[in-house]
Amino acid sequence: MLCFAPLLLLAAASILPSSVGVAAPPPNIVFILADDLGWNGIGPYGNKDVSTPHLDRLAREGMTFHRAYAEPQCSPTRGAFFSGQWPARTGMFAVTHEMDPFAAPLTPPPHSMGLPPVTASLALMLRAAGYATGLSGKWHIADNYNAAALRARDGGRYFDRYGFDFVGAAANGSPEKDKSTAGITDDMLGFIEANRARPFFAYLAHHAPHATLEPPKALVEKYVARGHRKSSTPLTAYRERPTADYYATLEHLDTQIGRVLAKLDEFGLTQNTLVIFSSDNGGLNRMADMAPLRGAKGMTYEGGVRVPLLARWPARIKPASSNAVPVHFVDWYPTFAALAEAKLPAAQKLDGENILPLLDGTGRPARDTLWWHTPTYTTPFARTPCSTILRDDWKLIHYFGDFLDVTGAVPENEGAFGKLVLGARTELYHLVTDPGETTDVAAKNPAKAAELMAALKNLWADTGATFPKTNLAYRPDNPNWWKRAAASKSPD
């Protein structure tokens, strides 16, 4: 018997490296971003009218966040994601190339028309840590709305400077008329297959369900048969939302997400892949109702900035778990850096927190404050220049010189956004007792309002925030004060 002991020891030693004492490889990262999807639009958040079985699976096998936040519009959210910095710090607090009203009471400060690679360095950081990096779909933080239009710029070096090895060809709009939802998925399935032997970061930036809607006809008819109206206009009428078109768009998006999950299963990558699904801002109020939350896309009320967030990573995240700790898109940069054991840029101050302890249930960020600096007008979405701070369960919104009274207003079309009221205004809400932000309690809680206002001023100073100024061209009797200075499409 003794003569076999060395052999047994050698056999045991040959097993040990693959089972104990060896660090697990860094996880793959798949980030799936919807466009204009409100917090309550899918099954995991209680929507029983739309079929989203694959998103339901993500929630069942991972974590559902109930206080996940974005910026109120797309470019600021994407800029925060790629930089890990507050929009006040980067200057990307408005949609790129968005025009300001020419005769509003205030003149907004200039905003960034594009973030350079040194700032939007998320993919550069991951690539330096050994990740393959790929994207397809909406870009919208510099130079162009869609990534496909920039693929060949500078001999193909444009996205290389941002750290991407692969950029898909899917553009906004396709022969299938589905806003390239399937095409973006095709691009990234190919990227995943080509890079399955190494860590990868796959960024699927969908255009759906942003207007105009382009759902498959068969799915539209499915929801029509269930009693939902088919939209005859590009934007769903406010009083008839949501339509069969909207639900069909969401189900089609869910189907494509199912293809991604199936590909991970096929290659045996599911266990060590972090899959994240979220949206870039609240839903468009002409398509969906954010109730019981107040507001929608463009506003800093909860309906404009609270978004769905699902995260699945079987190796670390407990299935069917949930979390109500506030998180923001700035948090993904330091979180991904921690997962990849990446070196952070020395000259780039990160405003986000590593939320890995939230994902694996070992702790929570030390931070207790989120904030939004939006010193511009988005009059189609009923917002004037303001700054907003959220600390614990208290939320303060400070309007710099005017605000829109939307009480009783029905914002069906651009310009139908309520009555303009002049003067600075500070609102305070307690979200636990008033999640719908229906009652301003600033007057009843002056000490809390002063505390949050002081904290907001400190954030302004720390980030070098810029502010609107009085516009001498404003005339109270001008009914067209809200019109933009030059022809521009509706802000995204």
N, C-alpha and C positions, 0 to 999 in steps of 0.2 A: 504494500500500500504506500509506503514512504516514497518509493521511486516515482510515484505519479504526482507527488506534491508540487515539484517545480513546474510540471506541465500545467497543473491546475492553476497555479499562481500566474503563469504566463497567459493562460487563457483568460483569467479574470482581468489581468492588466490590459489585454487587448480590447476588452469591453469597456473599460472605464472611460477612455477619452470620449466616446460617443454618448455617454450617459451622465457622467458627473465630472465636475472639475473643469469643464470647458464652457466658455461663455457662448450663449446662443448667438447666432448671426443676427445682425441688425434687421429689423422688420422691413418688408416692402411697405410702401405707402401709396395708397390709391385715394385720391381726393376728388370727389364728384361734387360739382357745384351747379345747382340750379339757378335760374335767373328770374327774379320776381316771384318766388314761391313763398307765400306767407307761412307763418309758424304752424297754422292749423290745417294745412292743405292736404295732408297725407294720413293714411291709416293710423300710424303710431301715435298721432296727436288727436285722434278721435273722429276723423272724417270717415264716416261709414258709407258715404255716397259714392266714393271713388275706389277703384280696385288697385291697390298697390302691394301685391303679395311679396315682392322682392324687398321693398323697403320694410315691410312688416317682418320679413326674415331677418334683416339687419338689426332691427330693434329686439327681436326675440333672441338673437345670438350675441347681442352686444349691449351697448349703453344708450339710453335716450336722455338727452339733455333737455331740461325744461326752462332754463334761463340762459340760452345761448344768444349772443348778440352780434350783430353786424353793424355797419354804417347804414344810413338811410338810403344810400344810392350805391350803384355798382362800382364805379371807379375808386371811390374812397375805400370801399371794402377790399377790393382786390389789391389796392396799394398797401393797405394795412397788412394783408396776408403775406405779400411778397417782401415787405420791409420789416415787419415786426414792430412798426412804429405808428404812433397816433397820427392821423391826418394833419393835425395842427403842426406837427414837427416836419412832415415831408412837404406840406403845402398842397397835397392832393385831397382837399376837403370838398371838392366839387367834381362833377363829371368832366372828363377831358373835353375841351372844345365847346363846353356849354357857355352860351352867351348870357350876360346879365341884363336885367331890365334897364332900359336907357333912361327912364325918368322916375325911378323908385325913390322913396324918401331917403334911402341910404345907398351909397356906392360901395359894393363889396370889395374886399382886397383882392389882388390878383391871386389866382390859384395855379397850381402846377398843371401844365399841359402834358406832362409825361415824366415818369420816374426813370432815372438813369440806372444802369446795371449796378453801380456802386451802392445804390439805395435799395432797389428791388433785387436783392441778392440771395433770396431763398434757394433757388435752384443752383446757383454758384456754390453756396455753402454745402449743399447735399452732394453735388458732383465732386467737390474736393474731398469729401468723405468716402468716395467710392461708389456712389449711386449712379445708375443710369437715370437720365431725366428726360421726360417726354410730356408734351402737351398737345391738345387739340381743342379748338373752339374759340371762345371769346377771350381776347387779350385785354384791351381797353384800359391799360395803364400807361400806354405810350404809343404815339404814332398812328395807330389804326385800331378800329373796332375789333377786327377779327385776325387771329394769328395767321391764317392761311395766306392772307394778302401780303404778309411780311416775310414769308419763308425764303424768298429768293433775294431779299434786299442785301446789298453789299456782298454779293456772291455767296449768299447763304450764311454769312457770318453774323447777321443781326441777332438771332436768338442764341448763337454760341456765346455772345457777349453777356447774355442774361443767364447762361449756365445750362441751356437746354441742348441735349444731344439730338432730340427728335422733335419735329413739329409736324402735325398732321395736315392733310390737304383739305379737310372738310371746311366749307365756308358757310356763312349764315344764309341758308336757303339751299335747296338741293332739288334734283329732279323728283325726289320722293315727296317733296313739299312737307317736310317735317322739321324744318329749321335745323337740318343736319344732325338731328338727334342720333339717328342710326349711323351716319357717316363719322361723327366724332367717336362713337363707340367702336366702329370698325378700325379707325386709326389706332386707338389705344389698345385694342385687343392684339393687333399686330405688334405693337411696341412691347406689350407684356410677354407675348410669345418669344420675341427675339431676345429678351433680356431676363428670361425666367431663371437663368443660372446665377444671377448676381442680384444684389439689392437694387430696387428701382423705385422711382417716384413718378407716378402716373397722374397727371392733372387733366381731368375731363371737365372742361368749362362749357357747359351747355348753354344754349340760347333759350331753351324752353323753361318755363311757360311765358316768357316775355312776349308781349304783343308785337306783331300780329300773330295770331295762333295759326298753326299749320298742322292740325292733327290728321291722322289717317281716317279716311272716310268711314271705313268699317267700324272703327271705334266710336266715331261720332254717332252713327246710327244705333249702336248698342245703347248709348246713353239717352238718345232720343226715345228709344223703345221703353226706357225706364221712366220716362216722363219729363226729362230735362229738355229745355228749349235749345234748338240749334240757332247759333248766332248768325245773323245775316250781315253783321258789320265787323270790321277788323277789331274793334274794341267792344267788349260786352257792355250792354247798357247797364247802368248802375242798378236800376230797380229790378233787373232780371238776372242778376248774377247768382251763382255761377251757371254757365251754360254747359250743354253737352260738349261743345268744343273744348272748354277748359278741362273738364274731367277726362276727355279723350286724350288731350295733350299730356296730362299727368300720368295716365295709365301707359301711354306709349313711352314716356321717359322711364317709368318703372320697369317696363319690359326690357329696355336697353341696359338698365342697371342689372337686371337678372342675367343678361349675357355676360357681363363682367364677372359676376359672382360665379357663374358656371365655368368660366375660363380658369379662374383661380382654383376651383375644385378639380378641374381636369388635370392641371399641372401639379397638384399637390401643394399649392402655395397658400391655401386658406389659413392654416394654423398660424403662420408667422407673417401675415399681411394685415396691416392696419387699414381698414376701409372706412372712410369718412364721407358722410353725405350732409350737405348743408345748402343754404341759399344766401345770395349776396345782399338781400335786404327784405323788408316786409313785402307783402303782396300788394299788387296794384288794386286800388279800391274800386276800379271799374270792372274788375274781374272776380274779386273775392272779398269776403267780409272777414276782418280780423277779430270779430267779436269773440269773447267779451273784451278784448283789448281795444284801446282807442287808437285811431289813426291808421296809417298805411304807408306804403312806400313814399319816401321823401321827407317824412316827419320823424321827429325824435321821440314822439310818444311810442309806447310799447309796440303797437301794431306796425310801426315803421322800422323798428330795429331788432325786435325779437324774431328769431328764425329757427327753423327745425335744425337739429343736429343729432345725427346718429353716428356712433363709432363702434366698430367691431374689430376685435383682435383676440381670437380665441386663446392665444398663448398667455394673454395678460388681463383681458377684460372679462369680468364675470357676466355670463349670459343673463338676459332679461333684467339688467340693472338699470337704475335711473339716477339722475343727479340734478339737483336744483341750485348748484353753486354757479353764480354768474361767470361766464367766460366770453371771450371776444376773439375775433379773427387775429388780433395781434399776438395771441398766445400760441399760434401754431408754429411760428418761426422758432422760438426757443424750445418748444416741445420736440419738434423734428430734429433740432440740433442735439438734444439730449438722447433721442432714440438712435441717431446715427453716430453718436460720440464724435460730433463734428467740432471743428475749431470755429469759434465765432469771430466775425470781422472785428478787428481791434478798434476801428474808428466808428463803429456803428452802435449807438446806444439803443438797446432793445427796450421797448415799453411793455412787451408782453411777459407772461409768466409761463414757466414750464408746467403744464397741466398733466403730466404723466402720473403724478400721485392721484389725481382724480380718476384717471382711466383705470388704474389698477387697484383703486380703493385703499391706498395707503396714506392719504392725506389730502390737503387742499392748499391752494395758493395763499400766501400771506397777505396778498393784496385784498383790500376791501372796497376799491373804487374803480369804476369805469366812467368814461366820459366821451362826449361827442362835441366837436367844435365845427359848427356849420354856419359860417358868417356870410352866407350867400342866400339868394332867393331861389326857391323852387316853387314858383307860384302855381304851376299846374297841380302840385301836390300839397298846396296850402301851407307852405313854410316860409317864414321870413328869417333874416339872420338871427342866430341864437347860439348859445352854448348850453350844454346839458351835462349834469353830473349825477351819477347813481352811486350811492354809498349805502351799503347794507340794504335796508328796505326803503330808503328815502330817495326821492328823485326830484331834482331842482332843474327847471328850465328858465334860462335868462334870455329874454329877447332884447336886442340892443337898442331898438328905436321904433319898432312897429311890430304889429302882429295881426294875424288874420282871424277874425271871429267867424268860425264855421258853424256856430250854433244854428241848427236847423237847415244848414246849407246842404245841397246835394251836388257834389262835385262831379257831374257827369262828363263835362268837357273842359278843355283847357280854358282858363279864365273864369269858370264858375266856381270860385274858391272862397267865397265869403267876403265879409266887410273888412276893409283895412282900418285898423285903429292905430293912431299915432301915439308914441310914447314908449319908453322902456317898460318892461314888465317882467316880474319874477314869479313863477309858479312853483308850488311845492306839492308833492303827492307822496302818500304812504302806500306803497304797493301791496303790502300784506292785507290791509283793510280795504284798499281801493285799487285793485289791479287794473280796473278800467280807466283810471285817472279821471274820474268824473268830478272830483271835488278838490279844488285848490285850497290847501290848508296853510299857506304861507303866513297869512295874518294871524292865525291861531298858534303858530309855532315859530315866532320870530328868532329865537335862539338857534333852532335847527336850520332855518333859512340862512342866517348869518354864518353859521359854521360851514355850510356847504358852499356858500358864495365865497368865503375865504379860501376854501380848498380849491375852488374853481380858478380863482385868481392865481394861486400858486402853480396850478397846472399851466395856465397861460404863460407864466414867467418861465417855467421849466422848458416848455416846448418852443418858445419864441413865437407864440400865436400872433396872428395879424387880425385886424378888426375893420369893420365897415366904418365909413365916414359919412357925414351929412352930405347929401347931394343937393347942390344949389339949383339944379335943373328941375327938381320936383315942384309940381304945382298941384295943390289939393283938388283943383277942379278938372284935372286931366284924367279922364276915365281910362286911358290907355297906358297908365304909368307902369303896368306890369309887363308890357310887351318887350321882347328882347331886342338888343341893339342891332342885330343882323339876323338874316334868315338862318334858322337852325332847327333841326328836328327836335322833337320832344325829348327832354333829358332821359337817359337810360338809368 
